[in-house]
Amino acid sequence: MANDDDIDDEIKASRLKMERASAAMTEKLELLEQRLRQNVELVKRNLDYRYQVGRYPWPIFGGSVVVGFVLGRMVGGSKASAMDDLPERAPVEQRKWGSLHHSVRSEVERLKGLAIGAVIKFIINMAKQSLFRGAESRHAHNGVNGGDPQERMDVGKV
């Protein structure tokens, strides 16, 4: 009979160890899941252009100007092409390429106009958001249109 009690004690001890190990594993998995969610949120925030523009408006503005300048230089700018100066007596193939170049050039000019318009619209929206966000935060700090209700109550008591 003593042998049966020892076996029961060992079974209980084993079950207790398994429960503790299971609880520890569950706790570790929950911690891992929490860290994973935090990392996912961090990546989402870092890829959110509105958040980044709100946080770093001037570096992004400067970067967009530099990118626009570089793209403008790569596309060609105002330099005249050798195809623009084809004489009328040039071979037919050269004249065909010249007319193709002119049609492509007009399309590129249209794309440049669209890109400039998009950049300007982006800059204007960025400036609006920056200005409005600044105004909202000033109002929130003053207790107007936002802020912590408890702070407004405390201010009224003074």
C-alpha positions in Angstrom: 0.0 0.0 0.0 2.9 2.3 0.7 4.0 1.7 -2.8 0.6 2.9 -4.1 0.9 6.1 -2.1 4.4 6.8 -3.5 3.1 6.3 -7.0 0.1 8.6 -6.4 2.5 11.2 -4.9 4.8 10.9 -8.0 1.8 11.3 -10.3 0.6 14.4 -8.4 4.1 15.8 -8.5 4.4 15.1 -12.3 1.0 16.7 -12.9 2.0 19.8 -10.8 5.2 20.1 -12.8 3.3 19.8 -16.1 0.8 22.5 -15.0 3.6 24.8 -14.0 5.4 24.2 -17.3 2.2 24.7 -19.2 1.5 28.0 -17.3 5.1 29.2 -17.9 4.8 28.3 -21.6 1.4 30.1 -21.9 2.9 33.2 -20.2 5.9 33.2 -22.6 3.6 32.8 -25.6 1.5 35.7 -24.5 4.6 37.8 -24.0 5.8 36.8 -27.5 2.4 37.6 -29.0 2.4 41.0 -27.3 5.9 41.8 -28.6 4.9 40.7 -32.1 1.9 43.0 -32.0 4.0 45.9 -30.8 6.5 45.3 -33.6 3.7 45.1 -36.2 2.3 48.4 -35.0 5.8 49.9 -35.1 6.3 48.8 -38.7 2.8 50.1 -39.6 3.5 53.5 -38.0 6.9 53.7 -39.7 5.4 53.0 -43.1 2.4 55.4 -42.6 3.4 58.4 -44.7 0.9 60.7 -43.0 2.4 60.0 -39.6 5.9 60.5 -41.0 5.0 63.7 -42.7 3.4 65.0 -39.5 6.5 64.0 -37.5 9.2 65.1 -40.0 7.5 67.7 -42.4 10.6 69.7 -43.4 13.0 66.9 -44.1 10.3 65.2 -46.2 9.7 68.5 -48.0 13.4 68.9 -48.7 13.7 65.4 -49.8 10.8 65.8 -52.2 12.4 68.9 -53.7 15.7 67.1 -54.2 14.0 64.1 -55.8 12.0 66.4 -58.1 15.2 68.2 -59.1 17.0 64.9 -59.8 14.1 63.5 -61.8 13.8 66.7 -63.7 17.5 66.6 -64.6 17.2 62.9 -65.6 14.3 63.5 -67.9 16.2 66.2 -69.8 15.2 69.6 -68.7 15.4 72.4 -71.3 18.4 71.2 -73.3 17.7 70.9 -77.0 18.1 67.4 -78.5 20.0 66.6 -81.6 16.8 65.3 -83.1 15.3 68.8 -82.9 17.7 70.1 -85.5 17.2 67.5 -88.3 17.4 69.1 -91.7 14.6 68.6 -94.2 17.0 66.7 -96.4 17.8 64.1 -93.7 17.1 60.5 -94.6 13.6 59.3 -94.0 14.5 57.1 -91.1 16.0 60.0 -89.2 12.9 62.1 -89.8 10.7 59.3 -88.6 12.8 59.0 -85.4 12.6 62.8 -85.1 8.8 62.8 -85.3 8.6 59.9 -82.8 10.9 61.9 -80.5 8.7 64.9 -80.7 5.5 62.9 -79.8 7.3 61.2 -76.9 8.7 64.5 -75.8 5.2 66.1 -75.6 4.1 63.1 -73.5 7.0 63.5 -71.2 6.2 67.2 -70.8 2.7 66.2 -69.8 4.0 63.7 -67.3 6.3 66.4 -65.9 3.4 68.7 -65.5 1.3 66.0 -63.7 4.3 65.2 -61.4 4.8 68.9 -60.6 1.1 69.3 -59.8 1.1 66.2 -57.6 4.2 67.4 -55.7 2.6 70.8 -55.2 -0.6 69.3 -54.0 1.3 67.1 -51.6 3.2 70.1 -50.3 0.1 72.1 -49.8 -1.7 69.2 -48.0 1.4 68.7 -45.8 1.5 72.4 -44.9 -2.2 72.4 -44.1 -1.9 69.4 -41.9 1.1 70.8 -40.1 -0.6 74.1 -39.5 -3.8 72.6 -38.3 -2.1 70.1 -36.2 0.0 72.9 -34.6 -3.2 74.9 -34.0 -5.0 71.9 -32.4 -2.1 71.2 -30.1 -1.9 74.8 -29.0 -5.7 74.8 -28.3 -5.3 71.4 -26.4 -2.6 72.8 -24.2 -4.7 75.9 -23.4 -7.7 73.8 -22.5 -9.7 74.9 -25.6 -11.3 72.3 -27.9 -9.7 69.3 -26.3 -7.0 68.5 -23.8 -7.6 66.6 -20.6 -11.0 67.4 -19.0 -9.4 66.9 -15.6 -6.9 69.6 -16.4 -9.6 72.0 -17.5 -11.4 71.3 -14.2 -8.2 71.9 -12.2 -7.6 75.2 -14.1 -11.1 76.3 -13.2 -10.4 75.7 -9.5 -7.3 77.9 -9.4 
